[in-house]
């Protein structure tokens, strides 16, 4: 509200004969001055009150009107700093399950929208199309964070570098910003799902081959994916030259994994969230949750943006996947959730039993559950 003007009543009394005419003139002048100041003060009050009413209607005073009744001091990070000192963008375009002929256009739209992080893998079978899109983009390679993953059949130390070289050739680059062990499961050479028990139980030889790639400059950072806490503890118990920079796992409203997130933060390990809105069967149900709908309404953003922002605010990289231009653009716009809204969403996500969707253990014919059983 604007400050009111102070009134300084100062009258210039002169020594004049005290006759009736002068007295009446002084009284009349005093009344005029008082009336003028009264009208001026009332005008200022009316203008201030009108401004408040207009501001509330126009949305300037959202904190008073209720739409922004939350309070927050949180600022969402655009990047996280890894142990190497490299900065990884907090929101990426995931290209898992992106069909042939779709992924290239999705990458172009993402780069135009401001994305600088593309998350792919050898097994996605679309690295060549991603590479072509990167080549056609005007964004310099050094400004793009590029991730790929080592597939299960290439865990033998002598197979790691040739597998990387194949991905590099398809992507049209001579280095990766991040290379990840896709699953804590090793298959024997030439097999689609014949278990290599030794390398599955002890991934250290595979890890040493990845460390050698860092030393050669072909990879800047290395990490893992789908590792639970016992598997992470097993790997990091070795005398590692480079510790895992990230662990990419299924994280969403239905499977928030708070214990893994806590462990990761305590051990300086960054989590990356795939299927962040839930699996294909869960997305609709996620976006229709009353808590998410209400927060979206209060903040004037979409339910998808609420969830993606929640992931970043939890301290994870988020990997939303889409080939629809409008959704790609929508998913990139994150907003700091007010503290009480974030707490409300976190409580709702952790209040139900976890529902994991991505679990290939049965399809691969494994004699164990990759997420539950150990030492395998």
Helices and strands as residue ranges (DSSP letters): H 20-58, H 62-65, E 79-81, E 87-89, E 91-94, H 103-113, E 117-119, G 122-124, H 127-136, G 141-143, E 145-150, G 152-154, H 157-171, E 178-181, H 197-201, H 204-216, E 222-225, H 229-236, E 246-250, H 258-266, E 270-274, H 283-287, H 290-299, H 303-313, E 317-321, H 325-331, H 339-349
